[in-house]
């Protein structure tokens, strides 16, 4: 049992958000295996609300180019995945992430164009050979979105266990209408997030970034323990 715990702990602790990939391809069978393992994630009443679109090659390139163009045109309202204003404790961590992230890339805070260019790399899936778009029925309640999150995490862990890196990306959600058109998504489905998947470029400075985590005592209360 201890060996199993050590293996699981090692996979969880070694996962990083990877933002530079080698071009080495991934086979459909490999991705299918990852998704099959991840599909064992729990969901409320076994509703399994996740839907996944797996892209590579020309379709992935076409979607990426369309997304970059839409990002440059900037005609859509800003993403609403955070409230405005963001509560202070979360805003502090968000600001710390931004400072560390752009510092490792050598992009100054005042370099608006440099930051925009880096953001555009999201939509090219950071050079990964495979891109995933995660959808969910928009009529479902927040608990089902939690189920989707459990599935997305399971995808990342199953990939990491196979030496395959990932980057979860909420930036895709802003462009749902465009994505839905490209992927012929059903009427009630919405884009929750995307993910880049492939073999990480170990030499890339951005992949050396490690973000700190809060201590257990900062986010957990133990009640009734001695």
FIKOLZA-618646 format. One record per residue (C-alpha): residue number from 1; x, y, z. Coordinates in steps of 0.25 Angstrom, whole numbers, plus 5000, padded with zeros to 4 digits. Layout:
N
k, x, y, z
NUM, X, Y, Z
...
***
This chain:
226
k, x, y, z
1, 5000, 5000, 5000
2, 5011, 5010, 5003
3, 5017, 5007, 4990
4, 5004, 5011, 4983
5, 5003, 5023, 4991
6, 5017, 5027, 4988
7, 5015, 5025, 4973
8, 5002, 5033, 4973
9, 5008, 5044, 4981
10, 5020, 5045, 4972
11, 5011, 5047, 4960
12, 5002, 5057, 4967
13, 5015, 5065, 4971
14, 5022, 5064, 4958
15, 5010, 5070, 4950
16, 5013, 5084, 4944
17, 5005, 5093, 4935
18, 5014, 5092, 4923
19, 5014, 5103, 4913
20, 5025, 5099, 4903
21, 5024, 5085, 4896
22, 5032, 5077, 4887
23, 5026, 5074, 4873
24, 5026, 5058, 4876
25, 5012, 5053, 4872
26, 5003, 5046, 4881
27, 4995, 5034, 4875
28, 4979, 5034, 4876
29, 4981, 5021, 4884
30, 4989, 5028, 4895
31, 4980, 5039, 4897
32, 4968, 5029, 4897
33, 4975, 5021, 4908
34, 4977, 5034, 4916
35, 4962, 5038, 4914
36, 4957, 5024, 4918
37, 4965, 5024, 4931
38, 4960, 5038, 4934
39, 4946, 5034, 4931
40, 4946, 5026, 4945
41, 4945, 5040, 4952
42, 4933, 5041, 4961
43, 4921, 5049, 4957
44, 4908, 5052, 4964
45, 4898, 5041, 4961
46, 4908, 5036, 4951
47, 4903, 5047, 4941
48, 4917, 5048, 4935
49, 4915, 5062, 4929
50, 4928, 5063, 4922
51, 4929, 5064, 4907
52, 4943, 5064, 4900
53, 4948, 5068, 4886
54, 4962, 5063, 4883
55, 4969, 5071, 4872
56, 4982, 5069, 4864
57, 4988, 5073, 4851
58, 4980, 5082, 4841
59, 4967, 5083, 4849
60, 4975, 5087, 4861
61, 4983, 5097, 4853
62, 4970, 5103, 4847
63, 4964, 5105, 4860
64, 4976, 5111, 4866
65, 4977, 5121, 4855
66, 4963, 5125, 4856
67, 4964, 5127, 4871
68, 4977, 5136, 4869
69, 4969, 5145, 4859
70, 4958, 5146, 4869
71, 4967, 5149, 4880
72, 4974, 5160, 4872
73, 4961, 5166, 4868
74, 4957, 5167, 4883
75, 4942, 5169, 4880
76, 4937, 5160, 4891
77, 4934, 5164, 4905
78, 4945, 5160, 4915
79, 4945, 5147, 4921
80, 4936, 5146, 4934
81, 4943, 5134, 4940
82, 4947, 5143, 4952
83, 4938, 5153, 4959
84, 4942, 5168, 4959
85, 4948, 5171, 4968
86, 4954, 5158, 4972
87, 4955, 5156, 4987
88, 4968, 5161, 4993
89, 4974, 5147, 4997
90, 4971, 5142, 4983
91, 4976, 5155, 4976
92, 4989, 5154, 4984
93, 4992, 5140, 4978
94, 4988, 5143, 4964
95, 4997, 5155, 4964
96, 5008, 5147, 4970
97, 5006, 5137, 4958
98, 5006, 5148, 4948
99, 5019, 5153, 4953
100, 5026, 5140, 4953
101, 5021, 5136, 4940
102, 5025, 5148, 4932
103, 5038, 5149, 4939
104, 5042, 5135, 4935
105, 5039, 5139, 4921
106, 5046, 5152, 4921
107, 5034, 5160, 4918
108, 5033, 5173, 4926
109, 5020, 5178, 4932
110, 5019, 5190, 4923
111, 5021, 5181, 4911
112, 5007, 5180, 4906
113, 5010, 5175, 4893
114, 5019, 5164, 4898
115, 5008, 5159, 4908
116, 4998, 5159, 4897
117, 5007, 5150, 4888
118, 5009, 5141, 4900
119, 4994, 5140, 4902
120, 4992, 5137, 4887
121, 5001, 5124, 4889
122, 4989, 5119, 4897
123, 4981, 5117, 4885
124, 4992, 5110, 4877
125, 4992, 5100, 4889
126, 5006, 5105, 4892
127, 5012, 5096, 4881
128, 5006, 5083, 4886
129, 5003, 5072, 4877
130, 4989, 5070, 4883
131, 4978, 5080, 4888
132, 4966, 5076, 4895
133, 4953, 5084, 4897
134, 4944, 5081, 4909
135, 4930, 5083, 4908
136, 4918, 5082, 4917
137, 4903, 5084, 4916
138, 4900, 5098, 4920
139, 4887, 5095, 4927
140, 4894, 5087, 4938
141, 4897, 5093, 4952
142, 4910, 5096, 4958
143, 4911, 5083, 4964
144, 4912, 5077, 4951
145, 4924, 5086, 4947
146, 4931, 5081, 4960
147, 4929, 5067, 4953
148, 4935, 5072, 4940
149, 4947, 5078, 4949
150, 4949, 5064, 4955
151, 4950, 5058, 4941
152, 4959, 5069, 4936
153, 4969, 5067, 4947
154, 4968, 5052, 4945
155, 4972, 5054, 4930
156, 4984, 5062, 4935
157, 4988, 5051, 4945
158, 4986, 5040, 4935
159, 4995, 5047, 4925
160, 5006, 5050, 4935
161, 5007, 5036, 4939
162, 5010, 5033, 4925
163, 5021, 5044, 4924
164, 5011, 5053, 4916
165, 5010, 5067, 4920
166, 4998, 5076, 4920
167, 4993, 5090, 4921
168, 4979, 5093, 4925
169, 4974, 5106, 4919
170, 4961, 5114, 4923
171, 4964, 5124, 4912
172, 4957, 5116, 4902
173, 4943, 5118, 4909
174, 4942, 5133, 4904
175, 4942, 5128, 4890
176, 4931, 5118, 4891
177, 4923, 5122, 4879
178, 4935, 5121, 4870
179, 4939, 5107, 4876
180, 4925, 5102, 4875
181, 4924, 5106, 4860
182, 4937, 5099, 4857
183, 4934, 5086, 4865
184, 4919, 5085, 4862
185, 4916, 5085, 4877
186, 4901, 5082, 4881
187, 4892, 5094, 4884
188, 4892, 5093, 4899
189, 4907, 5090, 4901
190, 4917, 5101, 4905
191, 4932, 5101, 4905
192, 4937, 5100, 4919
193, 4952, 5100, 4916
194, 4963, 5094, 4907
195, 4976, 5086, 4909
196, 4989, 5085, 4902
197, 4995, 5071, 4903
198, 5009, 5065, 4898
199, 5023, 5064, 4902
200, 5028, 5076, 4910
201, 5041, 5083, 4905
202, 5050, 5082, 4917
203, 5059, 5093, 4912
204, 5048, 5104, 4912
205, 5050, 5114, 4923
206, 5035, 5115, 4924
207, 5034, 5100, 4928
208, 5043, 5102, 4940
209, 5033, 5111, 4947
210, 5028, 5105, 4960
211, 5017, 5112, 4967
212, 5016, 5112, 4983
213, 5005, 5105, 4990
214, 4998, 5109, 5002
215, 5001, 5101, 5015
216, 4990, 5091, 5019
217, 4988, 5099, 5032
218, 4984, 5111, 5023
219, 4973, 5104, 5016
220, 4968, 5093, 5025
221, 4962, 5092, 5039
222, 4962, 5079, 5046
223, 4950, 5078, 5055
224, 4949, 5067, 5067
225, 4964, 5062, 5066
226, 4973, 5061, 5078
***
